[in-house]
Structures are given as C-alpha cells and as structure tokens.
Amino acid sequence: MNNEQVRFERLVAGGDALGHLADGRVVFVPGALPGELVDVQITQAKKDFARGTVASIIEPSAHRVAPPCEHVARGCGGCSWQHLDVAQHMEAKVAIVREALRRNGKIETLEVTAGGVVPPTASRTTLRMAVTPDGRLGFRRGGSHDVIDTPTCLVAHPLLNDFIGDVRVTGATEATLRCGVTTGEVGIWLHDEDGEDVPGATVTGLPSHVVVGRKAMLHEVVQGVSLQVSMASFFQASQVAAELLVSAVNDAAGDSSLSGEYGPIIDAYGGVGLFTATLVDTDIPVVLVESNPSACSDARSNLHDHDVSIEQIAVEQWRVQDAGLVIADPARNGLGAMGVNAIVATEAKRIVLVSCDAVAGARDIRLLLDAGYACEGVTVLDLFPNTPHVEVVSSFSRSQTAK
C-alpha cells in the first residue's frame, strides 16, 4: 500500500496516535506522537479509517525520546510508550480518559483529575511473559505472536530480574512471575495463553527459593496489612500500584461509607480481598463477590477475622443484597449492562468504580448516570508505566429521587 504524510493530533485509547489522511479518513498509527509530521505506511485501508506504521518521522515531537530499554529496538512490544517522555504520560492518559468520556460516554462536564504515579522502572512485581521456541522468557513483538527474549526487563522488580535470563521452560507457552516486595518471596506458574495449566511443563534455572505452580502462594503487605496471593489469583501489577489504588478508593468512598454508616459493604469483583482487608474495620459487615476460585481461597485467608461473606459467583449472576457502599473492580471489559444492573439493584448510597480501560469505564459511567447516580469525581492513576494502560477511580452518589 502507498505511503502518506500525516500530521498527528492526539493519542487515543490503546496508545496509538490519531491523524487524518488527505481524503479525510482517520488513521491510527502506533509509535507516532501528537504534533509530529510522519511518513506513514498504510497497512490497512477501510472505508472510514485506516491503520499504518511509521516509515519515517519528518518532524519529531519535542516530547519524543529514545526508548530507555534496549529491547524495544529488538522488537519487544511490552512497553509501547517508551518513545514518549515519561513526564508526559499522565497528561496523555488524562486526555485519553476525557476523550473516552466525551466520545463513548457522551459526557462533557465531568472533571478528570490526575492521581498517583508508579515509578517508571524496577517496580512491577507481576509479569506475564511468553516463551520463545528455545524456552527463554520474553514478550511478544508489537502486533505479533512472535516472542522476543528479554533477559532483563526495565519495569520488573529486581527480585524478578535476578533470574529471568536464566530460566528455560519446556511444554508451556507462557509463564506468570510474581514476587512479594516486603517478604522477598518469588513464584512462577507455567500455563498456556488461556491461563490453563499445561501437564508435563517444566522449568529450570530457578533460584532455590522460587515456588512453582498455580497453587504456590506469596505474601505482600499493603497499607500495613499482610495479604496471601496465590499465583493463579489476580493482584495489582506492583506493590506500589496496590498502595496507590487503595488510597484512591479510600478517598472516593469516604469515611462514612467505609464505616458502614449507610449499610453493608459490597466488595464486587473483590479478588483476594485487597480493599476489604485494607479499608474496612473487621466488625463492619461485608459481602465479597468473586468468581475466581483461587482468589476466593486467598480472600478467605486474608479476611478470616472480618465480618465477611465470600460468595464465589459472577457479579452478574449474584443474588443482589441491599448495601450502603459498593466497591466494584471489574476486569478490562468493565461492568457492562448486567454488572451495572446488579450493582444498581443494591440501592447503595455510594458506589466506587475502578476501571482499567478508558472506553469500558466511560460506558459504565454513562450507564450509572442513566440509572440515577451522580458522578462526583474521576481520578486517573498511572499504575502501568511506559504503557498507555490507565486505571480510573470514579465515585458516585445516589440521588434521593433515584428509583
């Protein structure tokens, strides 16, 4: 396909730069930045839009930098924003969330504020890595299934970087690595692309203290609370990220709601119990709803001294109970209509929504507004440095006239 010069306008959800071709069509290009004039090689041409790659940069942005990680030049696609000065990442992420609210949520008036930021290097305590044909660990090339071996990782915690380059895997296509910063514990779990165990898979090159398997468990301390986290359970990408997210949820919920003043608390998509364990006193009634068996097992351990009912079921299928506060932290695809319906049916006075996708979050906010809730604030956290991923914490109050 032909090349075309494009002046780029902004970054969009997913991290690509958006510009317009000479015929008016929108074009999306990874690796370009706002304000740049770029020679674009068109790779996909549709009636209403196109996609392309950077052939050459004619006029670079003042915010363009050389990627700090050597593996980017080799094709590693793990951190797709390393060409953008890290000092610009939060501003770009706030702009992406605002645009998603406007375009996908049809919301113009909400104030979006910048929240906490994770350090750009050596902080990530959970890595999901792919396996090369010769058994080394790495990350996939951007837009490809090819795996680039990465013996070190810029964002990984030193406890993981200590052995990534020594590991050899047979029989599995992916591996999840995790460490506990406060305990020094380290684990690895071998699996396939769907997160399923692979019978007969083996790993060599591990230090003696590394535990292996889906049921292997580590511990991490967040807000002074020790949490059990099994390898197959979801947890925040870093200990710092967990601390920042808990603080943001605390601010969004408010002391009155967390004290149980308005009624029981629903910890929806509650995982290993992070929010209940760190934010709720042990004598406050809580219902934690979580479908993942591993996470529920961890939550039972983490919340053994709490007044909590742990219900292992999808929120969308859960038998709704009245509540004063709902904290909801769904997966990347968001609550959706069914999730919103379940949460709204609790008639909670207050809702705190954690969204890890700007577009899904904007749609969920729109649904909650339409259900009679008022959005009181939207805060963007940068928990995934060097990437376009966002974390958004939104707070809602129920109108006295809402039904």
Summary of the structure (lengths in Angstrom):
residues: 403
radius of gyration: 22.0
end to end distance: 55.1
largest distance: 66.2
contacts: 1382
relative contact order: 0.12
helix: 22%
strand: 34%
